[in-house]
Every structure is written in C-alpha cells, then in structure tokens.
Amino acid sequence: MWRWAVVAPASVALGWLFSFWQVPAAWILAAIIASGAMALGTGRELDVHVGVYRFGRGVIGMLAGLPLVGIPLATLGGLLVPGLLVAVVTLGIGIAGGLLLARREAEIAPETGILSMLAGGASILPVVAKELGADYRFVALAQYLRLLAVSISLPLVTAFFHHPGGQFVEAQGAQPWLLVVVIAAIAFFGEDLGRLVRLPVPSVLGPLLITVALGLALPQWSFLPPEPFRIAAFLAIGWLCGGALSVPALRVFARQLPATVTFIVVVIAACAATAFPLAWWLDITYFEAYLATSPGALETVLALSSEGGAGPAVVAIQLIRLLTLLVIAGYLPRLLRR
C-alpha cells in the first residue's frame, strides 16, 4: 500500500503537468513513468486491482466506439471499401514487421511482435496483449514510442497542406447526471456481454458495441465518459504497463529499439504514400487523406481534422481501420496457428 500511496499522487501530478504541456497520451505516459519507476526501484511488480483495470479497459472500449455514433451509416458504408484497403496496407506492414521482429529476437513471441508493430489503437493494444497472453510491457513501450512520433510529426507535416476549410463538428448531445451511472455500468459490465456473445477481446469490444448501439438508439444522450472516468482509465492502463516493467524487459526493448524506430519511419512513409490514391479516389484534399491514413494518434487526428475543416472521411476511415485491427488482434493466436 505504501507504494500506491506514492505512485497514485505522483501519476496525477505528472499527468496534470504533461497535459499542461500538451504531451500526447499525457495521463498514460505519466502512469507508466510513476509505476515503472516504483517497480524498477523496488524490484517488484506493482499489481493493479482487477476492478480498477476492468473499469479502465471498459472506458477505453467506450471511447473507441463513440466516434462511430456521430457518423451516418450511409456515409460509413460508402467509405467501407477504401477504409478496408487502407487497413489492409497498414495492418499488413505491421504484421510483416512483427513477424520479422519475432524472428530476430527469440524472447519475443509472434503475438508480441505483431501487436507491438500494429499501427493504431495504442491505448487498446496493451489491453489486447494482456488478454492474449503476449508481453504487454513490450507492446506498450513500442506503441507509445510510435504514438509519440506520430503525434509530434502530424501538426508539423499537415501545416504545409491545403486545408479544406469546412466546418465539420462532431455531434454532442446533452448528458443527464443519471447517465453517469449507466456509463459506469457499461464500462464495468460490458465485458460480460462480450463474453456471452463470444466476441474477440470482449473486454474492449463488449463496451464498444454497447456504446454504439445505445448512441444510435438514443442520439439525444451523450455516452461520453466524464473526464474523471477517462483519466482513471488512462491511469489504469499506464499502471498496468509500467507496474510490470523489469530490467530484463527493458533490455529486450533496448536491443530492438533500432528495428522499432525503423518500422515507425516505414509505416509513416507507407501511410503517406497511401494517402495519394485515397485523395484521388474519394475526391478529398491530401490533408484529409493524410489524416485518414495516419498510423494512430487518433486524438491528434480528430483535433487537426476539426480545426482544418476536414470531412467525415477522416474519422470514418480511421474507425474502420481500428475495428479491423481489433478483430484481427482478437483472432491473432488462431490466425498464427493456421
């Protein structure tokens, strides 16, 4: 308990500071640093309470599903084919890179290599890795390194592109205070429904699908988790990843750092190249296509999309790829065996 008495307030202080400095994934990175320092300093893992982690990953699933509610089904259906092609290119590079990484390093299993190299869903993939028995520590370190690189480069690169200048604003309904209880219940118990219908990664897809279904059925309500819920979820994911750090795990990651950085450069370049035919196909600006194919950093993508007046294609294609990633990741052990 004394370790948590240090880690919890340190995480909140660092998270507030990183948010003030506009560091990408501020709360998750703060929790990783605080819990990782404690685990490494004491030589013992820092276990996260199962209830806290269950609630946190449920909130993450809800956040992944919320943008789907604001997109008309007709628009989403019209963008399904280009979205799937973007997903095939990006995920194909990630799978190939992950398998090559696993072949280079005997301590890295194929599941770990692939999940660490898949682009998109940085806050979700460590959860998926833990569910599948992969090394979620390595996955988290690789994913947040990519997230940091993409988040920093996006505003710098897109500043040189022509912006469409529209007024795309994501719809946001009123949120009655009683809805907070419903949101908490979805986050905590959504996994049970996912297991009941045998979804892959039910801890994420269960709350995600419930959120989408209720959001479409009740558009006058906003199912966006309150800010304290979101902060608690990000901290829980960060504590899980950082609390399990050890010196051997960091050594493995350090050995693979050049390969990981090389992969990040390759996937960013590949996505930028994919944006050219996508812009021509959908008759959108390259600014919108670049954001739509960006390998992750969804929060930064949404902010730049809204600021630059991008159309719904950006959000739709990002979400199609995210859902494809979740399905592939959920069935990953089965696919690798075949």
C-alpha positions, 0 to 999 in steps of 0.5 A: 500500500505504501507504494500506491500511496506514492505512485497514485499522487505522483501519476496525477501530478505528472499527468496534470503537468504533461497535459499542461504541456500538451504531451500526447497520451499525457495521463498514460505516459505519466502512469507508466513513468510513476509505476515503472519507476516504483517497480524498477526501484523496488524490484517488484511488480506493482499489481493493479486491482482487477476492478480498477483495470476492468473499469479502465479497459471498459472506458477505453472500449467506450471511447473507441466506439463513440466516434462511430455514433456521430457518423451516418451509416450511409456515409460509413458504408460508402467509405467501407471499401477504401477504409478496408484497403487502407487497413489492409496496407497498414495492418499488413506492414505491421504484421510483416514487421512483427513477424520479422521482429519475432524472428530476430529476437527469440524472447519475443513471441509472434503475438508480441511482435505483431501487436507491438508493430500494429499501427493504431489503437495504442491505448487498446493494444496493451489491453489486447496483449494482456488478454492474449497472453503476449508481453504487454510491457513490450507492446506498450513501450513500442506503441507509445514510442510510435504514438509519440512520433506520430503525434509530434510529426502530424501538426508539423507535416499537415501545416504545409497542406491545403486545408479544406476549410469546412466546418465539420463538428462532431455531434454532442448531445446533452448528458443527464447526471443519471447517465453517469451511472449507466456509463459506469455500468457499461464500462464495468459490465460490458465485458460480460456481454462480450463474453456471452456473445463470444466476441474477440477481446470482449473486454474492449469490444463488449463496451464498444458495441454497447456504446454504439448501439445505445448512441444510435438508439438514443442520439439525444444522450451523450455516452461520453465518459466524464473526464474523471472516468477517462483519466482513471482509465488512462491511469489504469492502463499506464499502471498496468504497463509500467507496474510490470516493467523489469530490467530484463524487459527493458533490455529486450526493448533496448536491443530492438529499439533500432528495428522499432524506430525503423518500422515507425519511419516505414509505416509513416512513409507507407501511410503517406504514400497511401494517402495519394490514391485515397485523395484521388479516389474519394475526391478529398484534399491530401490533408484529409487523406493524410489524416485518414491514413495516419498510423494512430494518434487518433486524438491528434487526428480528430483535433487537426481534422476539426480545426482544418475543416476536414470531412467525415472521411477522416474519422470514418476511415480511421474507425474502420481501420481500428475495428479491423485491427481489433478483430484481427488482434482478437483472432491473432493466436488462431490466425498464427496457428493456421 
